[in-house]
Amino acid sequence: MAFSVARVEVWDADADDAVVSKDINDPSEIKELVNMSYSYKKDPETKRQVATSYKYSVQLARDGCEFSAEYESPTDIKVSAAIKKPCSLGIFAKLVYKRVTGDMHVKRLRVVVGANCYGAQLADEAFAEQLARVFAMFSHVGDIAPVVVGDKLNPTYRIFKKWPPPAHADAERDFAAYKEAVARQLDEFNIVAKLKTELGL
């Protein structure tokens, strides 16, 4: 399915075109617009490599799932993928760029699930498919630059109730069953191993 939104914006004070904003047809075009090596330049006085004001933003959307990558500096790269239905689910990460190796390292990884629908059966039937879709969108981070996922990366998970909760007597029990089912799915999915496989690491 084609992307409903596929846009790259780049800010580079040292380039002829300080701001470039372009709609793309395929994520493979991101590397034609984003050049991580522009993040650093040699200081003429100290001869040392220093961070520049280079920045970029990547936005993709398809079938209700959104991907975002925001680069502010070599140590401040935020990447996320999220979907809102049937229940909200997001994968959020912080990465840093290593100039010497030319790749990005995942430093923090968080998965957040907001339940606006309860029941273990729903989690079993719908959540796995939803998680796979969000993960596939998140994997587009590899279209920006090579990504390194370290063995010591420990993702965090948060499963919470979205307001307002269902107004019935078994609401708490239903949410507990949903939370348990989602936690099991997350454990079985093993997002760190999936990232290493997907990104060729």
N, C-alpha and C positions, 0 to 999 in steps of 0.2 A: 504493500500500500504506500502511495506517495505521501510525502510530508505536506501537511497543510501550512506549516511555517518552517522555513529553513533559511536562516539569516545569520550573517557574520558581520560584525562591526569591529574595526581596528582603528586605534588611535596611536599615531607615531609622530611625535613632534619633529623627528629628524628626517622624515620622509617628505618627498615632494607633495604628496597628498596626505596631509596630516590626519584626515579622517576618511576611512573607506567603509562604506556600508553597502552590502551586496546580498541579494537573494541568490541562493544556490539551488541547484537541482539535485545534488547528491552530496552526502557527507564527505566523499573523497575529495571534494573541492576545497574543503577547509584548509588543508595543507598548502594550497596555492595562495591563500590569503593570510594565514597565520604563520609567522616565522619566529619561533621561540628564541633564536639566536639574537634577535634584536632587543632582547631583554637586557643585554649588557653591552657596554662599549668601553674602549680603553680611554682612561683619563689622560689627557695630553701632558699633564704635569707630573702625576705620580706613575704613569705607565701601567697602572693597575686597572683591572676590569671592574667597572662599577655599574650598578643597576640604572636603567634608563626609565623614562616615563612611559614606555611602551605598554599598551593595554589592549585587551580584546574581549569581545563578548560573542558567544555562540548560542543561538536559540533554535531548537528543533521541536516540532510538534507533529504528532501523528496519532489518529484514532483515540483522542482523549489523553494521550500520554505526552508529557513535556520534558525536554532536556535543556539544561542551562549550564554554561561554563563561563565563569567570570574571572578574568585575569587582571589583578591589580599590581602585582609585583611577583618576583620569583618565589617569595615565601607566602604569598596570599593568592592561591588559586582555589576557587570554590566551584564544585561540580555537583549537580543534582539531577535526578530524574524522578518524576512523580505522576501519579494518576489519582483521580478523585472518586471514581465509581468502579464497582459497587461499594467499596470502602476505600478510604484514602490511604495511599501507600507512597512512601518516598524513600529514596536512597540519597544520602547526602555525604559528601566527602570533601576533605581539604587536602590539597596536594602542594608540593613544592617542586620548583624546577632546579635541576642540577646542571649548571653550565658546562662543567667538564665532560659529563657523559651525554648531555643533550636529551635527557629524559625527565619525566615527572614522577615523583614518588608519592604514593598515597600515605598520608600521615594519620588521617582520622577517617573513619567510616561509620556512618550511623544509619540505621533503618528505623523508620517511624511508621507505625500503623495506627490510624484513627478509625475506630469501629463505629460506623453509623448503622450497622446491621449486625445482629448477633446470631450465634448458633454455630456449634462445632461443624455441623454438616456443611454450612455455607463456606466455612474456612477450608474444609477439605476439598470441596468441589470448585470453588471460585478463586481462592487465594493463590494456589499454586500457579494457575494460569496468569493471574494478575501480576504476581511476583516475577514470572518469566518475562512478561512484557516490559515491566519497568526495568528489569536488569538488562534486557536487550537494548533499551534506549540509553541506559547509563553507559553501556559499553562503547558508545560513540565517542567517549573521552579518548579512546585510542586513535581516533581520526585526527586528533589535534597534534599529538606527539606520542612517542613511545612512553609506556607507563610501566612503572616498577611497583609490584605489590610485595612487600617484605613478609618474611615468615612470622615476624612478631606482631603483625597487624591484628588487633583485636577489635572487631566491630562491636558496636553497642546497639541494643534494640530497645525500642519503647513502644508499648501497645497501650493505647488509652481510649477512653470513651469520648466520642464526640457529642456535644450538647445539641439538643436535649436527649436524654436516654429514653428508651421505651418505657411507657407508663403501664407496667403490669407487674404482678407479684413475683414473677420468675426472672425479672430483668437481671438481677445480680448473678443468679445461677447461669443464665444464658451467656452473660458476658464472660464469666469465669471459664465456661466451656469453650467459648470462642477464643479467648486469650490463650488457653492451653493448646488448642488446635493450631493456632497461628504460630506459637512458639515452637511447636513440633515441626511445622513446615519450614520455618526459618532454619532450624537446626539441620534438617535433612537437606535443605538447599545448599548450605555451606558456601556462602557468598564469596569468601576469600579464595577458596579453591576454584570456584567458577570464574572469578576474575582472572586468575592466573592462566586458566585454560583459554578463556575467551581472548585475552590480550596477548597470548602466545608467550607467557612467562613460565 
